[in-house]
Amino acid sequence: MGKRKLKPGNRVSFESHDEQCKPFQQFGIVKYYLYPEFHPNGYIEIVDESGDTIPYGNAGKGIQKAK
């Protein structure tokens, strides 16, 4: 599954960290996606179920389409 296939509306998961720096799987919906070819690391904007933006600037690694 190539990253190029991500589109707005896709549900994705990626590793995030809580206040204690413990990793956990974060889920969200792609709002905006720029493939890494066109931007140094790519850029992705993800929103959670309530529509709030989740900070995640680098689309180059660690993000995948959720089942």
Disulfide bonds with the S-S distance in Angstrom:
none
